[in-house]
Amino acid sequence: MARPTGTTLLVPEVANAEHDTDGFKYVRDEAAAIALASLETQQDLTTDAVDALGVLISTLTVELQQQSGLEIALGNVAGMTSIDKYGENTDIDADVRADIWDGGKTTGALPAGTSLIWLAPTAAAKHNITSTSGSDDGAPVGGGARTLRIFGLQDWDTAEVNEDITLNGTANVLTANFYVIIHRMEVLTSGGTSIN
């Protein structure tokens, strides 16, 4: 139902009522006009306040997200860690799609089945870790890298795990864990050459 124009205000039962309409009465007097103007002003103020509150919430959300990332990186959030990932692809041909990873290079002939786009494994597997140098050996002790810490995921929905392995020169060392991805390895101990 449309509200009458002018200074008419539809209100619950009040004095000075002229017409009864479904339990409400039209009030025509100066007090009604003032009440209506006040109500509309309050409604405008409320709308402005809600809009301002929305902007404030959006701003605080962005600041909280930025702060959370910093707090995670600083190690101040229990159960969460920050991982910096980096990569390199020194040669991507024109008009060729390739990811930024060591296997994405387009230099030279590619082995059959090689993808320039990194494809995430669908099943976890144990991995063989080896070196190109016989001096990277922890038993017997060699002059290069001796032990490694491996960081990775056992599936795509759980937290990162790690394990330490002792290198065996150019021979394979099988990981104890199954991984869908190993994203980092760190040399823990090394011999006198410290070159890898």
C-alpha positions in Angstrom: 0.0 0.0 0.0 1.4 3.4 -1.0 1.9 6.0 1.7 -0.2 9.2 1.3 1.8 12.2 0.3 2.4 15.4 2.2 2.6 15.3 5.9 0.6 12.1 6.3 2.3 9.3 8.2 0.9 5.8 8.7 1.4 4.8 12.3 -0.2 2.4 14.8 -3.2 3.7 16.7 -2.6 7.3 17.8 -4.5 10.4 18.6 -5.6 12.7 15.8 -6.3 9.7 13.5 -8.5 10.4 10.5 -8.7 7.0 8.7 -8.5 3.4 10.0 -6.6 1.0 7.6 -5.8 -2.5 8.9 -5.0 -1.3 12.4 -3.0 1.7 11.3 -4.2 5.3 11.0 -3.2 8.2 8.8 -2.0 11.1 11.0 -2.1 14.5 9.5 -0.4 17.1 11.6 2.8 18.9 12.1 4.1 16.4 14.6 3.7 13.6 12.1 5.7 15.6 9.5 8.5 16.2 12.0 8.5 12.5 13.1 8.6 11.4 9.4 11.5 13.7 8.6 13.3 12.5 11.7 12.7 8.9 10.8 14.0 9.4 7.2 17.1 11.2 8.5 17.7 8.4 11.0 17.3 5.9 8.1 19.8 7.9 6.0 22.3 8.0 8.9 21.8 4.3 9.5 22.5 3.5 5.8 25.6 5.7 5.9 26.7 4.0 9.1 26.2 0.6 7.6 28.2 1.6 4.5 31.0 3.1 6.6 31.0 -0.1 8.8 31.3 -2.2 5.6 34.3 -0.2 4.4 35.9 -0.5 7.9 35.3 -4.3 7.9 36.8 -4.7 4.5 39.9 -2.6 5.5 40.3 -4.6 8.7 40.0 -7.9 6.8 42.7 -6.9 4.4 45.0 -5.7 7.2 44.2 -8.9 9.2 45.1 -11.1 6.2 48.3 -9.2 5.6 49.1 -9.3 9.3 48.3 -13.1 9.5 50.7 -13.8 6.6 53.4 -11.9 8.4 52.7 -13.6 11.7 52.8 -17.0 10.1 56.1 -16.2 8.4 57.5 -15.1 11.8 56.4 -18.4 13.3 53.9 -16.8 15.6 50.9 -18.8 14.5 50.6 -22.3 16.0 50.2 -25.1 13.5 51.1 -23.0 10.5 54.3 -22.4 8.6 55.3 -20.3 5.7 57.1 -21.7 2.6 58.8 -19.5 0.1 58.9 -21.2 -3.3 61.2 -20.1 -6.1 62.0 -21.5 -9.5 63.9 -20.8 -12.7 63.3 -21.4 -16.3 66.1 -19.9 -18.4 64.7 -20.7 -21.8 61.0 -20.5 -22.9 60.5 -20.3 -26.6 58.1 -17.7 -28.1 54.4 -18.9 -28.1 55.2 -21.9 -25.9 53.5 -22.4 -22.6 55.9 -23.6 -19.9 56.0 -23.4 -16.2 58.8 -21.9 -14.1 60.6 -25.1 -13.1 63.8 -26.8 -14.1 61.9 -29.3 -16.3 60.2 -26.5 -18.3 63.2 -25.5 -20.4 62.7 -25.7 -24.2 66.4 -25.9 -25.0 67.4 -28.8 -27.2 65.4 -31.9 -28.0 63.0 -33.0 -25.3 62.7 -36.7 -24.4 59.4 -38.3 -25.5 56.6 -37.6 -23.1 58.2 -34.5 -21.6 55.8 -31.8 -20.5 56.8 -28.2 -20.2 53.9 -27.8 -17.8 54.4 -29.3 -14.4 51.8 -32.0 -13.7 51.0 -32.7 -10.1 51.3 -36.4 -9.2 48.0 -38.1 -8.3 49.6 -40.8 -6.0 52.3 -40.7 -3.4 55.5 -42.7 -4.0 58.8 -43.4 -2.3 61.7 -41.6 -4.0 65.3 -42.5 -4.7 67.7 -39.8 -3.6 71.2 -39.8 -5.1 74.1 -37.6 -6.0 76.3 -37.2 -9.0 79.3 -37.1 -6.7 80.8 -40.1 -4.8 82.0 -37.7 -2.1 78.4 -37.0 -1.1 78.4 -39.9 1.4 77.5 -40.2 5.0 78.6 -43.8 5.6 81.5 -44.1 5.1 82.0 -40.4 5.7 82.7 -38.4 2.5 84.0 -34.9 1.9 80.7 -33.6 0.5 77.1 -33.6 1.6 76.5 -36.4 4.2 72.9 -36.0 5.4 69.9 -34.3 3.9 66.5 -33.2 5.3 63.7 -33.7 2.8 60.5 -31.7 3.0 57.3 -32.6 1.2 53.7 -33.6 1.2 52.4 -37.1 1.6 49.1 -36.1 0.0 47.5 -32.8 -1.1 45.3 -32.4 2.0 47.7 -32.8 5.0 50.5 -30.9 6.6 54.1 -31.0 5.4 56.4 -33.8 6.7 60.1 -34.2 6.6 62.7 -36.9 7.1 66.5 -37.1 7.3 68.5 -39.4 5.0 72.1 -40.4 4.9 73.5 -40.1 1.4 75.4 -43.0 -0.2 77.4 -41.2 -3.0 76.0 -42.1 -6.4 73.9 -45.0 -5.1 70.2 -44.6 -4.5 68.8 -44.0 -1.0 65.1 -44.7 -0.8 62.9 -42.3 1.3 61.1 -43.8 4.2 58.0 -41.7 3.5 55.7 -41.7 0.5 55.4 -38.2 -1.1 53.2 -36.7 -3.8 55.8 -33.9 -3.9 59.2 -33.2 -2.4 59.5 -29.4 -2.5 62.8 -28.8 -0.7 66.0 -30.6 0.5 68.5 -29.2 2.9 72.0 -30.4 3.5 72.3 -31.0 7.3 75.9 -32.2 7.6 78.8 -32.1 5.2 82.5 -32.9 5.0 85.5 -30.6 4.4 84.7 -29.7 0.8 81.3 -28.2 1.5 80.7 -28.1 -2.2 77.6 -29.6 -3.8 
